[in-house]
């Protein structure tokens, strides 16, 4: 999990300008990281691009995206999708 968390943290800081100290597994994308729906959509698209492999394309459905509230939710989702640390 630690490596996935670090990869997610890097995407949030480098691509969306989120302040690194505020990024914790329990952080809510909306409440704690102050992301709006457009930021979240852009972030999930970036996650799909970064974590897709030629033999395993990652696609986060709208229904799944609605359930991903915190950084830990995303980590759990990625692990369930077969994304390893």
C-alpha positions in Angstrom: 0.0 0.0 0.0 2.8 2.4 0.8 4.0 2.6 -2.8 0.5 3.1 -4.2 0.0 5.9 -1.6 3.2 7.6 -2.7 2.3 7.3 -6.4 -1.1 8.8 -5.7 0.4 11.6 -3.5 2.9 12.5 -6.3 0.1 12.7 -8.9 -2.0 14.9 -6.5 0.9 17.3 -5.8 2.6 17.4 -9.3 -0.5 17.4 -11.5 -3.2 19.1 -9.3 -1.1 21.3 -7.0 -2.5 19.7 -3.8 -0.5 20.6 -0.7 1.5 17.5 0.3 1.1 17.7 4.1 -2.7 17.5 3.7 -2.5 14.2 1.7 -3.1 11.3 4.1 -4.9 8.0 3.5 -7.9 9.2 5.4 -8.1 12.5 3.5 -11.3 13.2 1.6 -10.8 14.5 -1.9 -13.5 17.1 -1.4 -13.5 18.0 2.3 -9.8 17.7 3.1 -8.0 18.3 -0.3 -10.5 20.9 -1.5 -10.9 19.3 -4.9 -14.0 20.2 -6.9 -15.8 17.7 -9.3 -13.7 18.8 -12.3 -10.5 18.3 -10.3 -11.6 14.8 -9.3 -12.6 13.9 -12.8 -9.2 15.0 -14.1 -7.5 13.2 -11.3 -9.3 9.9 -12.0 -8.5 10.2 -15.7 -4.8 10.6 -14.8 -5.0 7.6 -12.4 -6.5 5.5 -15.2 -3.7 6.6 -17.6 -0.9 6.1 -15.0 -2.0 2.7 -13.8 -3.3 1.1 -17.0 -1.1 -1.6 -18.5 -1.2 -2.8 -22.1 -2.9 -6.1 -20.9 -5.0 -4.5 -18.1 -6.7 -1.2 -18.9 -7.9 0.5 -15.8 -11.3 2.2 -16.1 -13.0 3.8 -13.2 -16.8 3.8 -13.8 -18.9 6.7 -12.7 -20.6 4.5 -10.2 -17.3 3.5 -8.7 -16.0 7.0 -8.8 -18.9 8.1 -6.7 -17.9 5.6 -4.0 -14.2 6.7 -3.9 -14.3 9.4 -1.3 -10.9 9.2 0.4 -7.3 8.4 -0.7 -7.7 5.1 1.1 -10.8 4.3 -0.9 -8.8 4.8 -4.1 -5.9 2.6 -2.8 -8.4 -0.1 -2.0 -10.1 0.2 -5.4 -6.7 0.0 -7.2 -5.7 -3.1 -5.2 -9.1 -4.8 -6.0 -8.5 -4.0 -9.6 -5.2 -5.9 -9.5 -2.9 -2.9 -9.3 0.1 -3.8 -7.1 2.4 -1.6 -5.1 
